[in-house]
Amino acid sequence: MESAKAHTSNKNKEKSVQEKESPVLNGAGILIKTLENLDVDTIFGYPGGAVLPLYDELFDNNDINHVLIRHEQAGSHAADGYARATGKPGVVMATSGPGGTNTVTGIATAAMDSIPLVVFTGQVPKEMIGNDAFQEADIVGITRPITKNNYLVKDVDELEQTVREAFHVATSGRPGPVLVDLPKDMLQAKGRFSGLHKVSIPSYNPTKKGHFTQIQKAAELLSEAEKPLIYAGGGVILGEAWEELTALAENHNIPVTTTLMGLGGFPESKPQSLGMLGMHGTYYANMATTECDVLVAVGARFDDRVTGDLEGFSPHSKKIHIDIDPTNIGKNVEVDVPIVGDVKHVLPEIDKHTEQPDTNDWWDTINKWKEEHPLEVPEEDHKIKPQQMMESISDITNGKAIVVTDVGQHQMWAAQHYTYDYPRSFLSSGGLGTMGYGFPAALGAHFGCPDRPVVCITGDGGFQMTAYELATAVEYEVPLKIAIMNNECLGMVRQWQELFYDERYSHSILKKGNPDFVKLAESYGAAGFRASSKNEMEQVLAEAMTIDDRPVVMDFRVDEYENCYPMVPSGAALNEMVLGDKE
Ligand SMILES: Cc1ncc(C[n+]2csc(CCOP(=O)(O)OP(=O)(O)O)c2C)c(N)n1
């Protein structure tokens, strides 16, 4: 056995070896080295006084690509788009005060959709905190409710470990945003970079394996089901469980409906796919949810846009809920079989123990619903119909693009009328519903996946919230395709005002104030096109696809009175859908 003395001397030796090998750097240097060590390849950031030491480190750094965005809100959305497209955490850098507060909408957006972000903010020097110093904001306090965790690093010797912990927390369990606040004097102080990878947080240990008895109960319920349905959410994509989900559905011929966040988690070309459920879900997905006898919720959270009126939500079913976050289970809807665990581990276990349920009659019913009420695409040429626009984009990209949307009617048409066969291909702000998200998130998706075509579907309202990022897209020669569904109004607001407020269009018409989007694009050095008919639109799309050295803005003039259906009115049950204007 090693004596206490020998142990101490070994430890001292280890320490001195480590000290010899670990370089003395300032805090800024330690942070950048740690990021390199964690394989961070891209940062979306904007400089300012408090983070100047960091920007000085970045000046001659060739390993990390710093993308100079034009507004920190856009930076946080870009990092979010990068994270959703790649599965890696998105990284943001902003200065103290307004830099930090500008990231707040992006952090809240990421928190609602469980997206891993690590946001670094500058802070005033430690002794000035609390003095209302120039550009001081309590960003840790401000972001506490919208981050998974956040830190104020006071001691340079704790910086490296804190950064490693921040990445670990952001990416493990149910992912989410983490913020690290960095006082300027700490960034200037000297310390050592160890390069040691270990992170251990005893109080934080997400459960991965589901409980065996619960898995057996779920498999039994599924085996005996006559009308089973899988309801798959964003957790399938976050947990990289798309293959496991496809295997379960195909092996037992179980229909699958996905949430907005889950689109692409199950290939929509497969016969088991019912498309999206919820407020603008397909008729057959919503009917199947209402009529099923066993509902398997996989990485989904029974969000109100999915359930409609809770009283009428899937009233006849036994419910199985698989989620890595125990606080999600039983929150909105009572379930019969809760399974806390990683969907990637749990799904194959359920698959293994499930016997083939008899679903022939169930499929007859579903196929009848599909025939009776498919998603409709109006055929017209003198005006562009939004549904046509999405089908044309789906065709021209062979369903292989990363589609990034803003929020509104176009978001729902983009969800309905593009065939999502691949994960990480539909990026949208689901939980927070953040207008202005789409374009910068699409930029971020491009930086994460430069070889995949990225198409941003946006509204004339939402695009104007972050259109200034055209500067970034032009500077970095990003060949992003931006398709504006231009209905000259805040379409989703107008639709609700038409249907529920007696057509009193209060402050939702944009006509006069809209810019000339073609000239706007050209003024930044981007390409700009306009189309007003289906034929013109298809020509513009074909030309846009050939441009590979700059962004393309396409101003598609769509029918301003088109409404997005099916629609479950707020407060109604899922099967109480309005199917069209004629009703
Ligand atoms: C930041 C923000 N402000 C307001 C809203 C409320 N809102 C939801 S949809 C919508 C209209 C969006 O209009 P547009 O971008 O033109 O898209 P369209 O609905 O016409 O497709 C509004 C104002 C929001 N979601 N986000």
Ligand as a Chemical Component Dictionary entry (heavy atoms), coordinates in Angstrom:
data_LIG
# 
_chem_comp.id                   LIG 
_chem_comp.type                 NON-POLYMER 
_chem_comp.pdbx_formal_charge   1 
_chem_comp.three_letter_code    LIG 
# 
loop_
_chem_comp_atom.comp_id 
_chem_comp_atom.atom_id 
_chem_comp_atom.alt_atom_id 
_chem_comp_atom.type_symbol 
_chem_comp_atom.charge 
_chem_comp_atom.model_Cartn_x 
_chem_comp_atom.model_Cartn_y 
_chem_comp_atom.model_Cartn_z 
_chem_comp_atom.pdbx_ordinal 
LIG C1  C1  C 0 -41.231 38.827 -31.779 1  
LIG C2  C2  C 0 -42.673 38.518 -32.037 2  
LIG N1  N1  N 0 -43.587 39.507 -32.032 3  
LIG C3  C3  C 0 -44.893 39.225 -32.303 4  
LIG C4  C4  C 0 -45.297 37.950 -32.563 5  
LIG C5  C5  C 0 -46.770 37.622 -32.810 6  
LIG N2  N2  N 1 -46.967 37.108 -34.184 7  
LIG C6  C6  C 0 -47.069 35.798 -34.465 8  
LIG S1  S1  S 0 -47.257 35.496 -36.075 9  
LIG C7  C7  C 0 -47.227 37.122 -36.456 10 
LIG C8  C8  C 0 -47.357 37.587 -37.878 11 
LIG C9  C9  C 0 -46.179 37.223 -38.702 12 
LIG O1  O1  O 0 -46.238 37.914 -39.914 13 
LIG P1  P1  P 0 -45.240 37.604 -41.092 14 
LIG O2  O2  O 0 -43.861 37.571 -40.603 15 
LIG O3  O3  O 0 -45.508 38.538 -42.215 16 
LIG O4  O4  O 0 -45.630 36.122 -41.486 17 
LIG P2  P2  P 0 -47.011 35.540 -42.062 18 
LIG O5  O5  O 0 -47.852 35.172 -40.879 19 
LIG O6  O6  O 0 -47.649 36.601 -42.887 20 
LIG O7  O7  O 0 -46.613 34.349 -42.851 21 
LIG C10 C10 C 0 -47.088 37.891 -35.305 22 
LIG C11 C11 C 0 -47.050 39.375 -35.271 23 
LIG C12 C12 C 0 -44.299 36.948 -32.535 24 
LIG N3  N3  N 0 -44.584 35.660 -32.755 25 
LIG N4  N4  N 0 -43.008 37.262 -32.296 26 
# 
loop_
_chem_comp_bond.comp_id 
_chem_comp_bond.atom_id_1 
_chem_comp_bond.atom_id_2 
_chem_comp_bond.value_order 
_chem_comp_bond.pdbx_ordinal 
LIG C1  C2  SING 1  
LIG C2  N1  SING 2  
LIG C2  N4  DOUB 3  
LIG N1  C3  DOUB 4  
LIG C3  C4  SING 5  
LIG C4  C5  SING 6  
LIG C4  C12 DOUB 7  
LIG C5  N2  SING 8  
LIG N2  C6  DOUB 9  
LIG N2  C10 SING 10 
LIG C6  S1  SING 11 
LIG S1  C7  SING 12 
LIG C7  C8  SING 13 
LIG C7  C10 DOUB 14 
LIG C8  C9  SING 15 
LIG C9  O1  SING 16 
LIG O1  P1  SING 17 
LIG P1  O2  DOUB 18 
LIG P1  O3  SING 19 
LIG P1  O4  SING 20 
LIG O4  P2  SING 21 
LIG P2  O5  DOUB 22 
LIG P2  O6  SING 23 
LIG P2  O7  SING 24 
LIG C10 C11 SING 25 
LIG C12 N3  SING 26 
LIG C12 N4  SING 27 
# 
